C-alpha cells in the first residue's frame, strides 16, 4: 500500500491535486488561502494563490487594486507616496501636499532637497542670494524686504559703517548724534570705558563717562575740593567765583547749614552771622 499524502489542515488527499508547501508541510489550495493568504486593502477580498500579491509595509493589494487613491491610476512599477496610509501617485501627492518653491512657485518633489526658513520653502538651486545670485545653501544669510542676502552682499549693500573704525556693523551697534558706532568703539574719551548702557555726557562733541567728565571739567567744591557735577539734579551753591556742594555749605565754626540763610565770608571760609561777629 502506498503512503498517503494529505493536506495538513483538512487531511484531504492531495494525490492528483494542486497543493502548496509551507514550512515543508503540504496544504490544499483552499486551506492555504484560508490560513495564509492576505486580504486586499482595496476590495477586502482574499488575494488568491494565482493572483499577484503586492505589499507595502505589511499591507497587501491585488495587482489590479494597487491604484492611486486620488486619480485611480495603476501604481504598478511606478513611484508612489502615501498619505494617511493611502497610496498616491507622485503627481497627485505633489498637487495635494508637496510644498511650492517660494522663488519659482513650482512643486518641490518628494525626495528632493529643499531649504526652509520661517514657513517658506525653496528648491536648493532657487535659494540664492539676491545680490550675487550664488546659492546660499546652509550658510548664514540676512533677510531684507522679502529678499535673502549672503552676509557679504548684505554688508556691502545695506550694513552701516562705524564712525570710529569705518568697518561694517552687523550686530551690537549704538547710535550717537545720529551716527552709528560699534559698542566696543563707543568709549569714554578719557578712560576708554565702553559707554553703551552707561550714563555719559559730552563736551566739544566728545563723549565722557560721568566720572571722567567731572574730574576733567567740573568745578571743585571750596570746602571738600571734590568735583561738583551738577548732573542728575544735584544741588550746589555758587557765590561770586566759588562753588560748594549743598551739603558742604556750612558755617566754618558751628557747622550749621547756611543754605537759604544769610552768611558772611572771610577769605575762602563762610560763617553764620553769629559766628561771623567773632572773626
C-alpha positions as CSV (number, residue, x, y, z in Angstrom):
1,X,0.0,0.0,0.0
2,X,1.3,3.4,-0.9
3,X,1.8,6.2,1.8
4,X,-0.9,8.8,2.0
5,X,-0.1,12.4,1.1
6,X,-2.8,14.6,2.7
7,X,-3.4,18.3,3.4
8,X,-2.0,19.2,6.8
9,X,-5.2,21.2,7.6
10,X,-8.2,19.3,6.3
11,X,-6.4,16.0,5.8
12,X,-7.9,15.5,2.3
13,X,-5.8,13.5,0.0
14,X,-3.6,15.6,-2.3
15,X,-2.8,12.9,-4.9
16,X,-3.6,14.4,-8.3
17,X,-4.4,17.8,-6.7
18,X,-2.7,21.1,-6.7
19,X,-1.1,22.0,-3.4
20,X,1.3,24.4,-1.8
21,X,4.2,23.6,0.6
22,X,4.7,25.9,3.6
23,X,7.5,25.1,6.0
24,X,7.7,21.7,4.4
25,X,4.0,20.9,5.1
26,X,1.5,20.5,2.2
27,X,-1.8,22.4,2.0
28,X,-4.6,22.2,-0.4
29,X,-5.3,25.4,-2.2
30,X,-8.5,26.1,-0.2
31,X,-6.9,25.6,3.1
32,X,-3.7,27.6,2.2
33,X,-5.7,30.6,1.1
34,X,-7.9,30.5,4.2
35,X,-4.9,30.2,6.5
36,X,-2.2,32.3,4.9
37,X,-3.5,34.5,2.0
38,X,-3.6,38.2,2.6
39,X,-6.7,40.4,2.3
40,X,-6.6,43.2,-0.3
41,X,-6.6,46.7,1.2
42,X,-8.9,48.0,-1.5
43,X,-11.5,45.3,-2.2
44,X,-11.2,43.4,1.1
45,X,-11.1,40.1,-0.7
46,X,-8.5,37.4,-0.3
47,X,-5.6,37.5,-2.7
48,X,-5.6,34.0,-4.1
49,X,-2.5,31.9,-4.8
50,X,-3.0,32.5,-8.5
51,X,-3.1,36.3,-8.2
52,X,-0.1,38.7,-7.8
53,X,0.2,40.0,-4.3
54,X,1.7,43.5,-4.0
55,X,2.7,44.5,-0.5
56,X,3.9,47.7,1.2
57,X,4.6,48.0,5.0
58,X,2.7,44.8,5.8
59,X,-0.3,45.9,3.7
60,X,-1.4,43.9,0.6
61,X,-3.2,44.6,-2.7
62,X,-4.3,42.7,-5.8
63,X,-2.2,43.9,-8.7
64,X,-5.3,45.4,-10.3
65,X,-6.3,47.1,-7.0
66,X,-3.0,48.8,-6.4
67,X,-4.2,52.2,-7.5
68,X,-3.7,55.9,-6.7
69,X,-6.2,56.9,-4.0
70,X,-6.8,60.2,-5.8
71,X,-6.8,59.5,-9.6
72,X,-7.1,55.7,-9.6
73,X,-4.1,55.3,-11.9
74,X,-2.3,52.0,-11.6
75,X,0.8,52.2,-9.4
76,X,2.4,49.0,-10.6
77,X,6.1,49.7,-11.4
78,X,5.5,53.4,-10.7
79,X,6.9,55.7,-7.9
80,X,4.3,56.5,-5.3
81,X,3.9,58.1,-1.9
82,X,1.5,57.6,0.9
83,X,-0.7,59.9,3.0
84,X,-2.7,58.6,5.9
85,X,-1.5,55.1,4.8
86,X,-3.2,55.5,1.4
87,X,-1.0,55.2,-1.7
88,X,-0.9,58.1,-4.2
89,X,0.9,58.6,-7.4
90,X,3.6,61.3,-7.2
91,X,1.7,63.7,-9.3
92,X,-1.4,63.7,-7.1
93,X,0.7,63.7,-3.9
94,X,2.7,66.7,-5.1
95,X,-0.5,68.5,-6.2
96,X,-2.1,68.0,-2.8
97,X,0.6,68.0,-0.2
98,X,4.1,69.0,-1.5
99,X,5.5,72.4,-0.8
100,X,5.8,75.0,-3.5
101,X,9.1,76.8,-4.1
102,X,8.9,80.4,-2.8
103,X,11.0,81.5,-5.7
104,X,9.9,79.7,-8.9
105,X,6.4,78.6,-7.4
106,X,6.9,75.1,-8.8
107,X,6.3,71.9,-6.7
108,X,9.2,70.6,-4.7
109,X,9.1,66.9,-5.5
110,X,9.3,64.4,-2.6
111,X,12.8,63.1,-2.0
112,X,14.5,66.2,-3.4
113,X,16.5,68.5,-1.2
114,X,14.7,71.7,-0.1
115,X,15.6,74.7,2.0
116,X,13.1,76.1,4.6
117,X,13.0,79.3,6.6
118,X,10.1,80.8,8.5
119,X,7.4,78.9,6.8
120,X,8.7,79.2,3.3
121,X,10.4,76.5,1.1
122,X,12.8,76.7,-1.8
123,X,14.4,74.3,-4.2
124,X,18.1,74.1,-3.3
125,X,19.0,75.7,-6.6
126,X,16.4,78.5,-6.1
127,X,17.6,79.5,-2.6
128,X,20.1,82.1,-3.8
129,X,21.5,85.5,-2.7
130,X,19.5,88.4,-4.2
131,X,22.8,90.2,-4.6
132,X,25.4,87.9,-6.1
133,X,22.9,85.3,-7.2
134,X,25.0,82.5,-5.7
135,X,23.4,79.6,-3.8
136,X,23.2,80.2,-0.1
137,X,22.9,76.6,0.9
138,X,23.4,76.2,4.7
139,X,25.5,79.4,5.0
140,X,24.3,82.3,7.2
141,X,22.2,84.9,5.5
142,X,20.1,88.0,6.2
143,X,16.5,88.6,5.1
144,X,15.6,92.2,3.9
145,X,12.4,93.3,2.1
146,X,11.4,89.7,1.3
147,X,14.9,89.0,-0.3
148,X,17.7,86.9,1.1
149,X,21.3,88.1,1.1
150,X,24.5,86.3,1.9
151,X,26.4,88.2,4.7
152,X,29.0,89.6,2.3
153,X,26.4,91.1,-0.1
154,X,24.3,92.4,2.8
155,X,27.2,94.2,4.4
156,X,28.2,95.7,1.0
157,X,24.6,96.9,0.2
158,X,23.0,97.7,3.5
159,X,25.1,97.5,6.6
160,X,26.1,100.7,8.5
161,X,29.7,101.6,9.0
162,X,31.1,102.5,12.4
163,X,32.1,106.2,12.6
164,X,35.2,105.3,14.6
165,X,36.7,102.2,12.8
166,X,34.9,102.5,9.5
167,X,34.1,98.8,9.3
168,X,30.5,97.4,8.9
169,X,28.2,96.9,11.9
170,X,26.4,93.6,11.8
171,X,25.3,93.3,15.5
172,X,25.6,95.3,18.6
173,X,25.6,98.8,17.2
174,X,24.7,102.0,19.0
175,X,23.7,105.5,17.7
176,X,25.1,108.8,19.0
177,X,24.5,112.1,17.3
178,X,22.6,110.2,14.6
179,X,25.8,108.3,13.7
180,X,26.4,104.5,14.0
181,X,29.1,103.0,16.3
182,X,30.1,99.5,17.3
183,X,29.5,99.0,21.0
184,X,33.2,98.4,21.6
185,X,34.1,101.6,19.7
186,X,31.8,103.9,21.6
187,X,34.0,104.6,24.6
188,X,34.8,107.4,27.0
189,X,37.3,109.8,25.6
190,X,39.0,109.8,28.9
191,X,39.3,106.4,30.5
192,X,38.2,104.4,27.3
193,X,35.4,102.6,29.2
194,X,32.6,101.4,26.9
195,X,29.6,103.8,27.2
196,X,26.8,101.5,25.8
197,X,24.1,101.2,28.5
198,X,26.0,103.6,30.8
199,X,25.2,107.2,31.7
200,X,27.5,109.7,29.9
201,X,27.8,113.3,28.8
202,X,29.7,115.2,26.2
203,X,31.9,118.2,25.7
204,X,33.1,119.5,22.3
205,X,31.3,116.6,20.6
206,X,33.4,114.1,22.6
207,X,31.7,111.6,24.9
208,X,32.8,111.1,28.5
209,X,31.7,108.9,31.4
210,X,30.4,110.9,34.3
211,X,33.5,110.3,36.4
212,X,35.9,111.5,33.8
213,X,33.7,114.5,32.9
214,X,33.6,115.6,36.5
215,X,37.3,115.1,37.0
216,X,38.3,116.9,33.8
217,X,35.8,119.7,33.6
218,X,33.6,120.1,36.7
219,X,34.3,123.0,39.2
220,X,35.6,121.9,42.6
221,X,33.9,122.5,45.9
222,X,35.7,125.1,48.0
223,X,35.1,123.0,51.1
224,X,35.9,119.4,50.1
225,X,37.7,120.1,46.8
226,X,35.7,117.3,45.1
227,X,34.1,117.9,41.7
228,X,30.6,119.4,41.5
229,X,29.0,117.7,38.6
230,X,25.6,119.4,38.6
231,X,24.3,116.3,36.8
232,X,21.2,114.4,37.7
233,X,19.6,117.3,39.5
234,X,22.3,117.5,42.2
235,X,22.3,120.9,44.0
236,X,25.1,123.2,44.7
237,X,25.7,126.8,45.9
238,X,27.6,129.5,43.8
239,X,28.8,132.8,45.2
240,X,31.0,135.1,43.2
241,X,33.5,132.8,41.6
242,X,33.3,130.0,44.1
243,X,31.0,126.9,44.4
244,X,30.0,124.5,47.2
245,X,28.1,121.3,47.4
246,X,24.8,122.0,49.3
247,X,26.0,119.6,52.0
248,X,29.3,121.4,52.3
249,X,27.8,125.0,52.6
250,X,28.1,125.1,56.3
251,X,29.4,127.6,58.9
252,X,33.2,127.2,59.4
253,X,32.8,127.5,63.2
254,X,29.5,126.0,64.3
255,X,28.9,123.8,61.2
256,X,25.3,125.0,60.8
257,X,23.9,124.7,57.3
258,X,23.7,128.1,55.6
259,X,21.6,127.1,52.5
260,X,18.9,129.7,52.3
261,X,20.3,131.7,55.1
262,X,22.4,134.8,55.4
263,X,26.2,134.3,55.8
264,X,29.5,136.1,56.0
265,X,32.7,135.3,54.1
266,X,36.3,135.7,55.2
267,X,38.9,134.6,52.7
268,X,37.7,131.1,51.5
269,X,35.6,130.4,54.6
270,X,31.9,131.2,55.3
271,X,30.3,131.9,58.7
272,X,26.8,132.3,60.0
273,X,26.1,135.9,61.2
274,X,26.6,134.9,64.9
275,X,29.9,133.3,64.4
276,X,31.0,136.0,61.9
277,X,31.0,138.6,64.7
278,X,33.9,136.8,66.3
279,X,36.1,136.6,63.1
